[in-house]
Amino acid sequence: MDFSSNASYPRGMRDNNPLNVATVPGMWNGETSVDTNPQREAIFSDMTYGIRAATILLYNYYII
């Protein structure tokens, strides 16, 4: 489902980044650009990549 064309959805959904994962240069697969807001969230080409990044981030927080 494409959320990017509808401004009524939250920014994370429009950017295919439901947990608003911050960008790390070269870190995330599927990252197409960076949001221009001060938090610098990653923008992904597909929701699958955003969920993947969130899963990796949460897993790393868990094991540390």
TORGU-625169 format. One record per residue: residue in one letter; residue number from 1; x, y, z of N, C-alpha, C in turn. Coordinates in Angstrom, 2 decimals, padded with zeros to 5 digits. Example, Ala and Ser with C-alpha at 12.3 -4.5 7.8 and 13.67 -1.06 7.14 Angstrom:
2
node code=A, pos=1, n_X=013.19, n_Y=-005.69, n_Z=007.80, ca_X=012.30, ca_Y=-004.50, ca_Z=007.80, c_X=013.20, c_Y=-003.30, c_Z=007.80
node code=S, pos=2, n_X=012.85, n_Y=-002.25, n_Z=007.08, ca_X=013.67, ca_Y=-001.06, ca_Z=007.14, c_X=012.90, c_Y=000.03, c_Z=007.87
END
This chain:
64
node code=M, pos=1, n_X=000.85, n_Y=-001.18, n_Z=000.00, ca_X=000.00, ca_Y=000.00, ca_Z=000.00, c_X=000.89, c_Y=001.24, c_Z=000.00
node code=D, pos=2, n_X=000.54, n_Y=002.21, n_Z=-000.81, ca_X=001.34, ca_Y=003.43, ca_Z=-000.93, c_X=000.72, c_Y=004.53, c_Z=-000.07
node code=F, pos=3, n_X=001.42, n_Y=004.93, n_Z=000.98, ca_X=000.95, ca_Y=005.98, ca_Z=001.86, c_X=001.52, c_Y=007.35, c_Z=001.48
node code=S, pos=4, n_X=002.52, n_Y=007.38, n_Z=000.61, ca_X=003.29, ca_Y=008.60, ca_Z=000.36, c_X=002.49, c_Y=009.73, c_Z=-000.27
node code=S, pos=5, n_X=001.43, n_Y=009.42, n_Z=-000.99, ca_X=000.70, ca_Y=010.47, ca_Z=-001.70, c_X=-000.41, c_Y=011.11, c_Z=-000.87
node code=N, pos=6, n_X=-000.65, n_Y=010.64, n_Z=000.35, ca_X=-001.74, ca_Y=011.15, ca_Z=001.16, c_X=-001.17, c_Y=011.81, c_Z=002.42
node code=A, pos=7, n_X=-001.28, n_Y=013.13, n_Z=002.49, ca_X=-000.72, ca_Y=013.90, ca_Z=003.60, c_X=-001.43, c_Y=013.66, c_Z=004.93
node code=S, pos=8, n_X=-002.57, n_Y=012.97, n_Z=004.92, ca_X=-003.28, ca_Y=012.72, ca_Z=006.17, c_X=-002.63, c_Y=011.61, c_Z=007.00
node code=Y, pos=9, n_X=-001.74, n_Y=010.83, n_Z=006.39, ca_X=-001.03, ca_Y=009.78, ca_Z=007.12, c_X=000.17, c_Y=010.38, c_Z=007.86
node code=P, pos=10, n_X=000.57, n_Y=009.78, n_Z=008.99, ca_X=001.75, ca_Y=010.28, ca_Z=009.71, c_X=003.01, c_Y=010.21, c_Z=008.84
node code=R, pos=11, n_X=003.97, n_Y=011.06, n_Z=009.16, ca_X=005.21, ca_Y=011.14, ca_Z=008.38, c_X=005.90, c_Y=009.79, c_Z=008.27
node code=G, pos=12, n_X=005.96, n_Y=009.02, n_Z=009.33, ca_X=006.62, ca_Y=007.72, ca_Z=009.29, c_X=005.99, c_Y=006.77, c_Z=008.28
node code=M, pos=13, n_X=004.69, n_Y=006.83, n_Z=008.16, ca_X=004.01, ca_Y=005.98, ca_Z=007.18, c_X=004.28, c_Y=006.47, c_Z=005.76
node code=R, pos=14, n_X=004.28, n_Y=007.78, n_Z=005.56, ca_X=004.55, ca_Y=008.33, ca_Z=004.22, c_X=005.97, c_Y=008.05, c_Z=003.78
node code=D, pos=15, n_X=006.90, n_Y=007.97, n_Z=004.74, ca_X=008.31, ca_Y=007.71, ca_Z=004.43, c_X=008.65, c_Y=006.22, c_Z=004.44
node code=N, pos=16, n_X=007.64, n_Y=005.35, n_Z=004.58, ca_X=007.85, ca_Y=003.90, ca_Z=004.69, c_X=008.78, c_Y=003.57, c_Z=005.86
node code=N, pos=17, n_X=008.65, n_Y=004.31, n_Z=006.94, ca_X=009.50, ca_Y=004.19, ca_Z=008.11, c_X=008.61, c_Y=004.27, c_Z=009.35
node code=P, pos=18, n_X=007.86, n_Y=003.21, n_Z=009.66, ca_X=006.84, ca_Y=003.29, ca_Z=010.72, c_X=007.38, c_Y=003.60, c_Z=012.11
node code=L, pos=19, n_X=008.62, n_Y=003.26, n_Z=012.41, ca_X=009.19, ca_Y=003.58, ca_Z=013.73, c_X=010.14, c_Y=004.77, c_Z=013.69
node code=N, pos=20, n_X=010.15, n_Y=005.50, n_Z=012.57, ca_X=010.97, ca_Y=006.71, ca_Z=012.42, c_X=012.43, c_Y=006.47, c_Z=012.76
node code=V, pos=21, n_X=013.00, n_Y=005.45, n_Z=012.15, ca_X=014.41, ca_Y=005.10, ca_Z=012.36, c_X=015.28, c_Y=006.20, c_Z=011.77
node code=A, pos=22, n_X=016.24, n_Y=006.67, n_Z=012.55, ca_X=017.16, ca_Y=007.70, ca_Z=012.07, c_X=018.12, c_Y=007.12, c_Z=011.04
node code=T, pos=23, n_X=018.56, n_Y=007.97, n_Z=010.16, ca_X=019.45, ca_Y=007.52, ca_Z=009.10, c_X=020.89, c_Y=007.35, c_Z=009.61
node code=V, pos=24, n_X=021.55, n_Y=006.37, n_Z=009.08, ca_X=022.98, ca_Y=006.14, ca_Z=009.29, c_X=023.54, c_Y=005.92, c_Z=007.90
node code=P, pos=25, n_X=024.44, n_Y=006.77, n_Z=007.42, ca_X=024.92, ca_Y=006.65, ca_Z=006.04, c_X=025.39, c_Y=005.23, c_Z=005.70
node code=G, pos=26, n_X=024.79, n_Y=004.66, n_Z=004.67, ca_X=025.17, ca_Y=003.34, ca_Z=004.20, c_X=024.71, c_Y=002.18, c_Z=005.05
node code=M, pos=27, n_X=023.89, n_Y=002.44, n_Z=006.07, ca_X=023.52, ca_Y=001.39, ca_Z=007.01, c_X=022.30, c_Y=000.59, c_Z=006.55
node code=W, pos=28, n_X=021.27, n_Y=001.28, n_Z=006.07, ca_X=019.99, ca_Y=000.62, ca_Z=005.84, c_X=019.78, c_Y=000.27, c_Z=004.38
node code=N, pos=29, n_X=019.39, n_Y=-000.97, n_Z=004.12, ca_X=019.00, ca_Y=-001.39, ca_Z=002.78, c_X=017.69, c_Y=-000.69, c_Z=002.42
node code=G, pos=30, n_X=017.56, n_Y=-000.29, n_Z=001.17, ca_X=016.33, ca_Y=000.32, ca_Z=000.70, c_X=016.16, c_Y=001.78, c_Z=001.03
node code=E, pos=31, n_X=017.14, n_Y=002.39, n_Z=001.69, ca_X=017.05, ca_Y=003.81, ca_Z=002.03, c_X=017.25, c_Y=004.63, c_Z=000.77
node code=T, pos=32, n_X=016.29, n_Y=005.51, n_Z=000.47, ca_X=016.38, ca_Y=006.31, ca_Z=-000.75, c_X=016.84, c_Y=007.73, c_Z=-000.49
node code=S, pos=33, n_X=016.48, n_Y=008.29, n_Z=000.66, ca_X=016.89, ca_Y=009.65, ca_Z=001.00, c_X=016.68, c_Y=009.87, c_Z=002.49
node code=V, pos=34, n_X=016.87, n_Y=011.12, n_Z=002.90, ca_X=016.75, ca_Y=011.48, ca_Z=004.31, c_X=015.70, c_Y=012.57, c_Z=004.43
node code=D, pos=35, n_X=014.83, n_Y=012.44, n_Z=005.43, ca_X=013.84, ca_Y=013.46, ca_Z=005.68, c_X=014.54, c_Y=014.74, c_Z=006.10
node code=T, pos=36, n_X=013.97, n_Y=015.89, n_Z=005.78, ca_X=014.63, ca_Y=017.17, ca_Z=006.04, c_X=014.37, c_Y=017.72, c_Z=007.44
node code=N, pos=37, n_X=013.61, n_Y=017.01, n_Z=008.25, ca_X=013.36, ca_Y=017.51, ca_Z=009.60, c_X=014.60, c_Y=017.31, c_Z=010.48
node code=P, pos=38, n_X=014.67, n_Y=017.94, n_Z=011.64, ca_X=015.88, ca_Y=017.87, ca_Z=012.47, c_X=016.26, c_Y=016.47, c_Z=012.95
node code=Q, pos=39, n_X=015.31, n_Y=015.54, n_Z=013.04, ca_X=015.62, ca_Y=014.19, ca_Z=013.51, c_X=016.27, c_Y=013.34, c_Z=012.43
node code=R, pos=40, n_X=016.18, n_Y=013.74, n_Z=011.18, ca_X=016.82, ca_Y=013.07, ca_Z=010.05, c_X=016.44, c_Y=011.60, c_Z=009.92
node code=E, pos=41, n_X=015.14, n_Y=011.34, n_Z=009.87, ca_X=014.68, ca_Y=009.97, ca_Z=009.68, c_X=014.94, c_Y=009.52, c_Z=008.25
node code=A, pos=42, n_X=015.19, n_Y=008.24, n_Z=008.11, ca_X=015.42, ca_Y=007.65, ca_Z=006.79, c_X=014.11, c_Y=007.54, c_Z=006.03
node code=I, pos=43, n_X=014.19, n_Y=007.66, n_Z=004.71, ca_X=013.05, ca_Y=007.42, ca_Z=003.84, c_X=013.37, c_Y=006.17, c_Z=003.03
node code=F, pos=44, n_X=012.49, n_Y=005.18, n_Z=003.10, ca_X=012.72, ca_Y=003.90, ca_Z=002.46, c_X=011.88, c_Y=003.75, c_Z=001.20
node code=S, pos=45, n_X=012.37, n_Y=002.95, n_Z=000.27, ca_X=011.66, ca_Y=002.73, ca_Z=-000.98, c_X=010.42, c_Y=001.87, c_Z=-000.81
node code=D, pos=46, n_X=010.38, n_Y=001.07, n_Z=000.25, ca_X=009.25, ca_Y=000.18, ca_Z=000.50, c_X=009.09, c_Y=-000.02, c_Z=002.00
node code=M, pos=47, n_X=007.87, n_Y=-000.25, n_Z=002.45, ca_X=007.61, ca_Y=-000.44, ca_Z=003.87, c_X=008.39, c_Y=-001.62, c_Z=004.44
node code=T, pos=48, n_X=008.65, n_Y=-002.62, n_Z=003.61, ca_X=009.41, ca_Y=-003.79, ca_Z=004.05, c_X=010.78, c_Y=-003.39, c_Z=004.57
node code=Y, pos=49, n_X=011.44, n_Y=-002.47, n_Z=003.89, ca_X=012.77, ca_Y=-002.02, ca_Z=004.32, c_X=012.68, c_Y=-001.22, c_Z=005.63
node code=G, pos=50, n_X=011.64, n_Y=-000.44, n_Z=005.80, ca_X=011.46, ca_Y=000.31, ca_Z=007.04, c_X=011.23, c_Y=-000.61, c_Z=008.23
node code=I, pos=51, n_X=010.43, n_Y=-001.64, n_Z=008.03, ca_X=010.19, ca_Y=-002.62, ca_Z=009.09, c_X=011.45, c_Y=-003.42, c_Z=009.38
node code=R, pos=52, n_X=012.21, n_Y=-003.74, n_Z=008.35, ca_X=013.48, ca_Y=-004.46, ca_Z=008.52, c_X=014.45, c_Y=-003.63, c_Z=009.37
node code=A, pos=53, n_X=014.58, n_Y=-002.34, n_Z=009.05, ca_X=015.48, ca_Y=-001.47, ca_Z=009.80, c_X=015.05, c_Y=-001.37, c_Z=011.26
node code=A, pos=54, n_X=013.75, n_Y=-001.25, n_Z=011.49, ca_X=013.24, ca_Y=-001.16, ca_Z=012.86, c_X=013.51, c_Y=-002.45, c_Z=013.63
node code=T, pos=55, n_X=013.33, n_Y=-003.58, n_Z=012.96, ca_X=013.58, ca_Y=-004.88, ca_Z=013.60, c_X=015.05, c_Y=-005.02, c_Z=014.00
node code=I, pos=56, n_X=015.95, n_Y=-004.66, n_Z=013.10, ca_X=017.39, ca_Y=-004.75, ca_Z=013.40, c_X=017.74, c_Y=-003.82, c_Z=014.56
node code=L, pos=57, n_X=017.20, n_Y=-002.61, n_Z=014.54, ca_X=017.49, ca_Y=-001.65, ca_Z=015.61, c_X=016.99, c_Y=-002.15, c_Z=016.96
node code=L, pos=58, n_X=015.75, n_Y=-002.63, n_Z=017.00, ca_X=015.20, ca_Y=-003.14, ca_Z=018.27, c_X=015.94, c_Y=-004.38, c_Z=018.75
node code=Y, pos=59, n_X=016.34, n_Y=-005.24, n_Z=017.83, ca_X=017.10, ca_Y=-006.43, ca_Z=018.20, c_X=018.45, c_Y=-006.03, c_Z=018.81
node code=N, pos=60, n_X=019.11, n_Y=-005.06, n_Z=018.20, ca_X=020.40, ca_Y=-004.60, ca_Z=018.73, c_X=020.25, c_Y=-003.96, c_Z=020.10
node code=Y, pos=61, n_X=019.17, n_Y=-003.21, n_Z=020.33, ca_X=018.93, ca_Y=-002.65, ca_Z=021.66, c_X=018.70, c_Y=-003.77, c_Z=022.68
node code=Y, pos=62, n_X=018.02, n_Y=-004.81, n_Z=022.26, ca_X=017.70, ca_Y=-005.91, ca_Z=023.15, c_X=018.95, c_Y=-006.68, c_Z=023.59
node code=I, pos=63, n_X=019.86, n_Y=-006.95, n_Z=022.66, ca_X=021.02, ca_Y=-007.78, ca_Z=023.01, c_X=022.14, c_Y=-007.00, c_Z=023.69
node code=I, pos=64, n_X=022.07, n_Y=-005.68, n_Z=023.67, ca_X=023.14, ca_Y=-004.89, ca_Z=024.30, c_X=022.94, c_Y=-004.75, c_Z=025.75
END
